[in-house]
Amino acid sequence: MVRLLLLLPFIGLMIVPFYNIGEPHLFGFPFFYWYQLAWVPLTSLLTYIVYRSARRAD
């Protein structure tokens, strides 16, 4: 069940019209860029969580 967390980055980045906007800016980057960049560490964290939970289940 925890493995379903790996679908979040896919779903979050699949719907491009949702984040294809320029505002708001963060450190000078438009929303389009920093939304995608925010998924990089978040995806790593989710992968770690799934890995740890799968390792405990074995």
Short mmCIF file of the C-alpha atoms (twelve columns), coordinates in Angstrom:
data_MODEL
# 
_entry.id   MODEL 
# 
loop_
_atom_site.group_PDB 
_atom_site.id 
_atom_site.type_symbol 
_atom_site.label_atom_id 
_atom_site.label_alt_id 
_atom_site.label_comp_id 
_atom_site.label_asym_id 
_atom_site.label_seq_id 
_atom_site.Cartn_x 
_atom_site.Cartn_y 
_atom_site.Cartn_z 
_atom_site.pdbx_PDB_model_num 
ATOM 1  C CA . MET A 1  0.000  0.000  0.000   1 
ATOM 2  C CA . VAL A 2  2.895  2.362  0.758   1 
ATOM 3  C CA . ARG A 3  4.213  1.788  -2.745  1 
ATOM 4  C CA . LEU A 4  1.325  3.884  -4.064  1 
ATOM 5  C CA . LEU A 5  3.276  6.911  -2.805  1 
ATOM 6  C CA . LEU A 6  5.498  6.490  -5.857  1 
ATOM 7  C CA . LEU A 7  2.547  7.546  -8.023  1 
ATOM 8  C CA . LEU A 8  2.436  11.031 -6.461  1 
ATOM 9  C CA . PRO A 9  5.348  12.501 -8.474  1 
ATOM 10 C CA . PHE A 10 3.968  10.996 -11.654 1 
ATOM 11 C CA . ILE A 11 0.513  12.444 -11.057 1 
ATOM 12 C CA . GLY A 12 1.891  15.751 -9.783  1 
ATOM 13 C CA . LEU A 13 3.952  16.330 -12.916 1 
ATOM 14 C CA . MET A 14 1.661  14.698 -15.459 1 
ATOM 15 C CA . ILE A 15 -0.949 17.474 -15.530 1 
ATOM 16 C CA . VAL A 16 1.123  20.252 -17.093 1 
ATOM 17 C CA . PRO A 17 -1.691 22.853 -17.410 1 
ATOM 18 C CA . PHE A 18 -1.939 22.819 -13.604 1 
ATOM 19 C CA . TYR A 19 1.544  24.272 -13.158 1 
ATOM 20 C CA . ASN A 20 2.111  25.972 -16.516 1 
ATOM 21 C CA . ILE A 21 1.855  29.460 -15.019 1 
ATOM 22 C CA . GLY A 22 4.411  32.156 -14.319 1 
ATOM 23 C CA . GLU A 23 3.197  33.420 -10.981 1 
ATOM 24 C CA . PRO A 24 4.115  33.202 -8.123  1 
ATOM 25 C CA . HIS A 25 7.867  33.656 -8.300  1 
ATOM 26 C CA . LEU A 26 10.244 32.066 -5.815  1 
ATOM 27 C CA . PHE A 27 13.811 33.438 -5.757  1 
ATOM 28 C CA . GLY A 28 13.224 34.831 -9.233  1 
ATOM 29 C CA . PHE A 29 12.058 31.513 -10.710 1 
ATOM 30 C CA . PRO A 30 8.553  31.280 -12.155 1 
ATOM 31 C CA . PHE A 31 6.168  28.722 -10.675 1 
ATOM 32 C CA . PHE A 32 6.614  26.421 -13.698 1 
ATOM 33 C CA . TYR A 33 10.278 25.828 -12.841 1 
ATOM 34 C CA . TRP A 34 10.289 25.746 -9.065  1 
ATOM 35 C CA . TYR A 35 7.260  23.423 -8.926  1 
ATOM 36 C CA . GLN A 36 9.142  20.858 -10.999 1 
ATOM 37 C CA . LEU A 37 12.363 21.360 -9.040  1 
ATOM 38 C CA . ALA A 38 10.494 20.902 -5.753  1 
ATOM 39 C CA . TRP A 39 9.514  17.409 -6.873  1 
ATOM 40 C CA . VAL A 40 13.163 16.288 -7.060  1 
ATOM 41 C CA . PRO A 41 13.834 16.139 -3.296  1 
ATOM 42 C CA . LEU A 42 10.226 15.190 -2.605  1 
ATOM 43 C CA . THR A 43 10.505 12.201 -4.949  1 
ATOM 44 C CA . SER A 44 13.745 11.184 -3.266  1 
ATOM 45 C CA . LEU A 45 12.053 11.339 0.113   1 
ATOM 46 C CA . LEU A 46 9.092  9.283  -1.091  1 
ATOM 47 C CA . THR A 47 11.423 6.697  -2.614  1 
ATOM 48 C CA . TYR A 48 13.295 6.440  0.672   1 
ATOM 49 C CA . ILE A 49 10.056 5.975  2.619   1 
ATOM 50 C CA . VAL A 50 8.874  3.235  0.281   1 
ATOM 51 C CA . TYR A 51 12.286 1.544  0.362   1 
ATOM 52 C CA . ARG A 52 12.396 1.530  4.162   1 
ATOM 53 C CA . SER A 53 8.860  0.220  4.508   1 
ATOM 54 C CA . ALA A 54 9.425  -2.531 1.914   1 
ATOM 55 C CA . ARG A 55 12.657 -3.547 3.610   1 
ATOM 56 C CA . ARG A 56 10.894 -3.900 6.970   1 
ATOM 57 C CA . ALA A 57 8.140  -6.003 5.414   1 
ATOM 58 C CA . ASP A 58 10.641 -8.590 4.172   1 
# 
